[in-house]
Amino acid sequence: YSPTDASITRVITPHSTLLLEDIYSSLHGAGATGVDRLLMTFKDADGQPVANLPVSHRVYNYGGPGKEFGATMPTFDPATGYFPAGTLLGGFVGKSGERTGVLINTGKDGATIEWTYATSGGLDSTKKTIEYGKDGLYQHNGGLDEIIGFTPQPDGPITARILSGSARIMTTLNNNTTNDPSAQELTPWPDAVASGYDIS
């Protein structure tokens, strides 16, 4: 984050809730669209830092006249919330009829990430390593197709091992017909075991 980034200041009165609608337009101007990170800092009336307040953040997709779909986005403390090198993160691609987008939020040293996609049965896997710059938000507009080089099968697992630096990774699963999104943050996964698992 840079001191030259667009910013706004709002005052929250005691025992109240503050709603900020269309924060992207408030920061970048009416009609602006795009993808961005949002950093919130909290200070008291004297300008001194205070503990973070609870925050809920949603984004919306336009699905046509009278159709707007929202998804709750993850929030975290950037001072402590990035996953460090050595962490294996995992999630799933969208089901049939959905496209899977990818967002990578990197820490101060950037991140080198080894992506692994396996078919739903785990018989075939594809790996690709990508470097991402420092303290930035990176979007794969082509989704997993852009990363692995082909269209993934529905419901397959995707993992991201952070080889260096630190990051948070999120996928967006969007309905191809309605544009209705859901957000999924990749979370720490165990390394696979050859014997498989019994789940009850």
C-alpha positions as CSV (number, residue, x, y, z in Angstrom):
1,Y,0.0,0.0,0.0
2,S,1.2,3.5,-0.8
3,P,0.5,7.0,0.7
4,T,-0.5,8.0,-2.9
5,D,-3.3,5.5,-3.1
6,A,-6.8,6.9,-3.3
7,S,-8.4,7.3,0.1
8,I,-11.4,8.5,2.0
9,T,-12.1,9.2,5.7
10,R,-15.4,8.6,7.5
11,V,-16.3,9.1,11.2
12,I,-18.1,6.3,13.0
13,T,-20.1,7.5,16.1
14,P,-20.2,5.3,19.2
15,H,-22.6,2.3,19.2
16,S,-23.4,2.6,15.5
17,T,-22.9,0.9,12.2
18,L,-21.4,2.7,9.2
19,L,-22.5,1.6,5.7
20,L,-20.4,2.6,2.7
21,E,-22.1,1.9,-0.6
22,D,-20.1,1.5,-3.7
23,I,-16.7,2.2,-2.1
24,Y,-14.9,1.6,-5.4
25,S,-16.7,4.6,-7.0
26,S,-16.1,6.7,-3.8
27,L,-12.4,6.1,-4.2
28,H,-12.0,6.2,-8.0
29,G,-14.9,8.2,-9.3
30,A,-18.5,7.6,-10.4
31,G,-18.8,4.9,-13.0
32,A,-15.4,3.5,-12.3
33,T,-15.1,-0.3,-12.4
34,G,-12.3,-2.8,-11.8
35,V,-10.6,-4.9,-9.1
36,D,-8.7,-3.5,-6.1
37,R,-7.6,-4.1,-2.6
38,L,-9.2,-2.1,0.3
39,L,-7.1,-1.3,3.3
40,M,-9.0,0.1,6.4
41,T,-7.2,1.7,9.3
42,F,-8.9,2.8,12.5
43,K,-8.0,5.8,14.7
44,D,-9.5,7.6,17.7
45,A,-10.6,11.2,17.8
46,D,-6.9,12.2,18.5
47,G,-5.7,10.4,15.4
48,Q,-4.1,7.5,17.4
49,P,-4.3,4.0,16.1
50,V,-6.9,1.7,17.7
51,A,-7.8,-2.0,17.5
52,N,-9.4,-3.1,14.2
53,L,-13.2,-2.9,14.2
54,P,-15.4,-5.7,12.8
55,V,-15.9,-5.3,9.1
56,S,-18.1,-7.1,6.5
57,H,-17.3,-6.5,2.8
58,R,-19.4,-7.5,-0.2
59,V,-19.0,-7.1,-4.0
60,Y,-21.7,-7.3,-6.6
61,N,-22.0,-8.5,-10.2
62,Y,-24.5,-7.0,-12.6
63,G,-26.7,-9.7,-14.1
64,G,-29.0,-7.6,-16.2
65,P,-31.9,-5.2,-15.5
66,G,-33.0,-5.7,-11.9
67,K,-30.5,-8.5,-11.3
68,E,-27.6,-7.8,-9.0
69,F,-25.7,-10.6,-7.3
70,G,-23.5,-10.2,-4.2
71,A,-20.7,-12.2,-2.5
72,T,-19.1,-11.7,0.8
73,M,-15.4,-11.2,0.6
74,P,-12.8,-12.3,3.1
75,T,-11.1,-9.7,5.3
76,F,-7.9,-10.0,7.3
77,D,-5.2,-8.0,9.2
78,P,-2.4,-7.4,6.7
79,A,0.1,-7.2,9.6
80,T,-0.4,-10.8,10.5
81,G,-2.8,-12.4,8.0
82,Y,-0.7,-13.4,5.0
83,F,0.2,-17.0,4.6
84,P,4.0,-17.5,4.6
85,A,6.4,-19.5,2.4
86,G,5.9,-23.2,2.8
87,T,2.1,-23.0,3.2
88,L,0.0,-25.3,1.0
89,L,-3.4,-23.7,0.2
90,G,-6.3,-25.5,-1.4
91,G,-9.8,-25.1,-2.8
92,F,-12.0,-26.4,-5.6
93,V,-12.9,-25.2,-9.1
94,G,-16.5,-24.3,-9.9
95,K,-19.2,-26.9,-10.7
96,S,-20.5,-27.5,-14.2
97,G,-21.8,-24.2,-15.6
98,E,-19.5,-22.0,-13.6
99,R,-16.2,-20.2,-14.4
100,T,-13.5,-19.9,-11.9
101,G,-11.6,-16.6,-11.5
102,V,-8.4,-16.2,-9.4
103,L,-7.2,-13.3,-7.2
104,I,-3.8,-13.2,-5.5
105,N,-3.0,-10.7,-2.8
106,T,0.7,-10.6,-2.1
107,G,2.6,-9.4,1.0
108,K,5.6,-7.0,1.1
109,D,8.0,-9.5,-0.5
110,G,5.7,-10.7,-3.3
111,A,5.2,-14.4,-3.7
112,T,6.3,-17.3,-5.8
113,I,3.5,-19.8,-6.1
114,E,3.4,-23.4,-7.4
115,W,-0.1,-24.1,-8.7
116,T,-1.3,-27.7,-8.9
117,Y,-4.5,-28.8,-10.6
118,A,-5.7,-32.4,-10.4
119,T,-8.7,-34.0,-12.1
120,S,-11.6,-34.8,-9.8
121,G,-10.3,-38.4,-9.5
122,G,-6.8,-37.2,-8.9
123,L,-5.4,-39.4,-11.7
124,D,-3.8,-36.6,-13.7
125,S,-2.2,-33.4,-12.4
126,T,-0.7,-30.2,-13.9
127,K,1.8,-27.9,-12.2
128,K,2.9,-24.4,-13.0
129,T,5.0,-21.9,-11.0
130,I,4.3,-18.2,-11.2
131,E,6.0,-15.2,-9.6
132,Y,3.9,-12.3,-8.3
133,G,5.2,-8.8,-7.4
134,K,5.5,-7.1,-4.1
135,D,2.5,-5.9,-2.1
136,G,0.0,-6.1,-4.9
137,L,-3.3,-7.6,-6.1
138,Y,-3.1,-9.9,-9.2
139,Q,-6.1,-11.1,-11.2
140,H,-6.1,-13.9,-13.6
141,N,-9.0,-12.7,-15.9
142,G,-8.9,-16.0,-17.7
143,G,-9.2,-17.9,-14.5
144,L,-7.6,-21.2,-14.0
145,D,-7.5,-21.7,-17.8
146,E,-4.9,-18.9,-17.9
147,I,-2.8,-20.5,-15.2
148,I,-2.8,-24.2,-16.2
149,G,-3.3,-23.7,-20.0
150,F,-6.6,-25.6,-20.4
151,T,-10.2,-25.6,-19.1
152,P,-10.4,-27.5,-15.8
153,Q,-13.0,-30.2,-15.2
154,P,-15.8,-29.2,-12.8
155,D,-15.3,-29.7,-9.1
156,G,-11.6,-30.6,-9.3
157,P,-9.2,-29.5,-6.5
158,I,-6.7,-26.7,-7.0
159,T,-3.7,-26.2,-4.7
160,A,-1.2,-23.3,-4.4
161,R,2.1,-23.9,-2.5
162,I,3.8,-20.6,-1.5
163,L,7.4,-21.2,-2.3
164,S,8.6,-17.8,-1.3
165,G,7.1,-14.6,0.1
166,S,3.6,-14.5,1.4
167,A,0.0,-14.3,0.0
168,R,-3.7,-14.7,0.3
169,I,-5.5,-16.4,-2.6
170,M,-9.2,-16.3,-3.5
171,T,-11.2,-17.8,-6.3
172,T,-14.5,-16.5,-7.6
173,L,-17.0,-19.0,-8.9
174,N,-19.4,-17.3,-11.3
175,N,-22.5,-18.8,-12.9
176,N,-22.1,-18.6,-16.7
177,T,-25.7,-17.8,-17.3
178,T,-26.7,-15.4,-14.5
179,N,-23.3,-14.1,-13.5
180,D,-24.1,-14.9,-9.9
181,P,-20.8,-15.1,-8.0
182,S,-19.6,-16.8,-4.8
183,A,-16.2,-16.2,-3.2
184,Q,-13.9,-19.0,-1.9
185,E,-10.6,-18.3,-0.1
186,L,-8.0,-21.0,-0.5
187,T,-7.2,-22.3,3.0
188,P,-4.3,-24.4,4.4
189,W,-4.4,-28.0,3.2
190,P,-2.5,-31.1,4.4
191,D,-0.2,-32.8,1.9
192,A,-1.9,-35.9,0.4
193,V,-1.2,-39.3,1.8
194,A,-0.9,-42.4,-0.5
195,S,-3.4,-44.4,1.5
196,G,-6.2,-41.8,1.1
197,Y,-8.7,-40.9,3.9
198,D,-11.6,-42.4,5.7
199,I,-14.1,-39.7,6.4
200,S,-17.1,-40.2,8.7
